[in-house]
Each structure stands twice: as structure tokens, then as C-alpha cells.
Amino acid sequence: MKIYRTPTSMQRAALAWQRDGTLVGLVPTMGALHRGHLSLIQKARQQCDLVVVSIYVNPTQFDQPDDLRRYPRTWTADRATCMAAGVDAIFSPSKLYEADHSTWVEEKTLSQGRCGRSRPGHFRGVTTVVMKLVQIVQPNRLYMGWKDAQQLEVITRMLRDLHVPTKMVGCPLVRDPDGLALSSRNQRLSPAERQQALAFPQGLKEAVSKARPIVWLRRYLQRQPGLKLDYVEEANGRLAAAIWVGKTRLIDNRPLRRVQKKVQGPKLSGH
Ligand code: AMP
């Protein structure tokens, strides 16, 4: 497994792979790898000749300096995970932005609601860093998780709008056996907070089959001890929500199961 530390060295290797006709899959991550990331890596392993995992805690997508500072960094374990999963290369630059960096990629529609509303500037940071990664690694395929549904939608739109010849592969959301969606930020939860957080996936699961899922889930989450509601929204057939547990923000989503309305027979008229 090769480790690339600079954009230049990574791009040089990537251009050679493209010349050889190698099918390259990129799994972009911020590290602190868990089974959710691993599922993306495994899908890429099945579908590509060569798998690159990028590990970079992107400062421009953090709206809170404290969140960036506290983000878990577990390089030694991450390297071992990638090695065991048959990853060919890790791209982990110490820096991706010049001091006078002044060019941004911004998606203006799909990034507006949900996390875009709660985290100003977040998606501009995400689109910009993913565009950089795609330019550097030149992947044929990009593997991203439905855990971050809005991110997946925004990046898919960006690839289309900017004619980037990289195919998006969306991968299913992976949960812990207790239902909590796997996330690097879960590491920050105390045992008591984690216990309180379980009401989040439980409520979401129940809400998707209710007649008024948004209203139901909002009320449910507002009643849960230790949880602070950020948002509940519906988008593209999914119910998505974000909550705070102490200082940790968690997101989750599920496809909506449309409640069957009772089919009424045709009204008889003319009598
Ligand atoms: P992150 O390291 O949190 O930026 O996530 C990197 C990629 O892994 C993103 O495409 C995420 O959507 C995906 N991912 C994170 N957690 C999960 C999960 N529980 N299930 C599936 N994909 C995930």
C-alpha cells in the first residue's frame, strides 16, 4: 500500500494510472475509519482495479472551530484498516490549501436546506475539497455514503454541472447493532450520551411510516431527555434529521414509507 502525502506526488501517480487504462475508485474520508467507511472501500474493491482512500480533515467544511479541533484523528489505526481492506493507496496530505487560496466551488440549490441551513459555508467547503480530490486522484468512480444524503446529492449535482467524468456510486448507510448510524463523531459521546442518542434512530425508524412524519418526529425528538433538535426535513423521498447530544451533532436519514391512503370507490353521482 502506497501513501501519498502531497497533491503533486498523488497526481503524478494518478495520471500514469489513467494512461494505463486502470479503473480507479476513490473513497474520500476524514479518517477515524469505521465499518461505514469500510463498506465504501469494499464496494470500490469489488468494482475497481485500484482503490484510493483519501484521509484529510478538511478545515473549510467546519463551521465551528471547536468541532474541527475536537475531530478524532486516528492515523495509525486508519492505516492498518486500509491495509487489511486491500486499499492500494492512501492520499493523506498535510495541507491542501495555499495560504492565499481564493477559488471556491459552490452548489447553490441542493445545498440550501437541512445541514446547509444549520452549518453556513459547510457545503462550499465540501464541494471545493471534493473537486480538489477529484482533480488530484482523477478517479473513474467516487464512493460516498447515504449517511450524508445531502452531501451525496450536492456532489452528484456538482459532477454533472461541471462535466466531471467521474461516476458517483452511492453506498447504503451502515448502523451499529443498536441502531445508531456509524459516525466518526460517535467516538465523542460519553456512555450516558450514547444511551440518550439511541432515541434518535429509534424515532426516525418509527416516523417514516407515520402519516405526518415530520411533525411526528419533531415532537418525538423534542420530548427526549438529553437531545436538542436541530432540524427535521423531508427531501428526495427521505426523512432527514439532525440533533445535538451535548456538544456532539448527529445526523441520520431514512427513506420514507408512504402510508397507503384508503382507496375509496368512485363517488356515485346522478342520484
Ligand atoms: P466522513 O469521514 O465522515 O467525511 O465520511 C466519509 C464517507 O463515508 C462519506 O461518503 C460518508 O457518507 C461515508 N460514511 C460515513 N459514515 C457512514 C455510514 N454509517 N454508512 C455509510 N457511509 C458512511
Residues whose N, C-alpha, C, O or C-beta is under 5 A from the ligand:
A	BS01	AMP	P28 T29 M30 G31 G36 H37 Y143 M144 G145 W146 K147 D148 C171 P172 L173 V174 A181 L182 S183
